[in-house]
Amino acid sequence: MEKKWIMNLASLFLAIACTMMGGAFTATGQNKAKRFQLTEDKQGKRVDVVIDGKAFTSYIYPDEVKKPVLYPIRTSKGTTITRGWPLSPREGERVDHPHHVGLWFNYGDVNGYDFWNNSNDVGDHKGPFGTIRHRSVDKMTSGSDKAELEVSAEWQKPDGTAMLLEKTRYVFSGEGDTRVIDRITTLKALEEDVLFRDNKEGLIAIRLARALEHPSKSPEIFTDASGKATAVPQMKNEGITGLYQSSEGIKGDDVWGTRAGWVSVNGKIGQEPVTVVIMDNPQNIGYPTYWHARGYGLFAANPLGQEAMSNGAEELNFKLSAGESVTFRHRVVVHSGDNLTPEQVKARYQKYVPQH
């Protein structure tokens, strides 16, 4: 009887052990199933995004950048699609517009403060500048089909007074050779009314790697919001392959100052075909957005800067009363492999906004 009791007890312990091991195996399996991983480094002021074991991008907020950004951004093969300078210079890059870093979201005139041009190297431009200060990582969720990052920031005057509270949710997803970033940003006016005065410098933007720029045949000069001229000299065009295309069938430099639901840039980085797409959302103010897309690698959607984009035919001075909020939604697609055709981009866009 005692022997049978001992055998039963042993069987019970074995069953418990198996269950526990099974749970461990299940947990391990679940960890392996989490293709999308987020890791916070508070000391380094960053959150790293890893997909299928490979670095995709990082949410960073160093003081010298004056705003939180995603930097760098890579394809599924690990190729960087964003310019390295000024944080990590690469040979052959342009060294203009030091405020163009990674993927960012800001604006050129908010209650008279310039959030777009602010950097540690602003040249002759005097501002006055605003700064977007990261405040907190509010939520991080890794998963098998996506990862989500929620953060808070303040849009501050030079004296540190906050005008806007920003709440942004990033959703990182994708399959195969495609990577997707959804950015959902809510801005809330705090103690005072906030005016986004019509200005061409905004709103969501990427500074692309040199290979994705348009070939440049001659020196070019561009002006910023203050009227300051920036000379962009002619450079060697070997391996420079970028071409903008919009949902309205417009190509190349002609995309600038036109409205469209989406714009893509196709090109090659080395031997790797790459397509980068920014998609506007019908719920956004000013839809379909104007495009502040330049051949030298600035790729931006700006729904608020209508006067400059329309040659004065339209104007939008968007105001938030104290306590009011506005939300902007955008999707960025990074595809490696054969360049996406307009028809393929359109199909992806219809999945993003199926009821439009």
Buried (B, 14 or more C-beta within 10 A) or exposed (E): EEEEEEEEEEEEEEEEEEEEEEEEEEEEEEEEEBBBBBEBEEEEBBBBBBBEEEEBBBBBBBEEBBBBBBBBBBBBEEBBBBBBBBBEEEEEBBEBBBBBBBBBBBBBBBBEBBBBBBBEEBEEBEBEBBBBBBBEBEEBEBBEEBBBBBBBBBBBBEEEEBBBBBBBBBBBBBEEBBBBBBBBBBBBBBEEEBBBBBBBBBBBBBBBBBBBBBBBEEEBEBEBBBEBEBEBEEBEEEEBBBBBBBBBEBEEBEBBBBBBBBBBBBBBBEEBBBBBBBBBBEEBBBBBBBBBBBBBBBBBBBBBBBBBBBEEEBEBEBEBEEEEEBBBBBBBBBBBBEBBEBEBBBEBBEEBBEEE
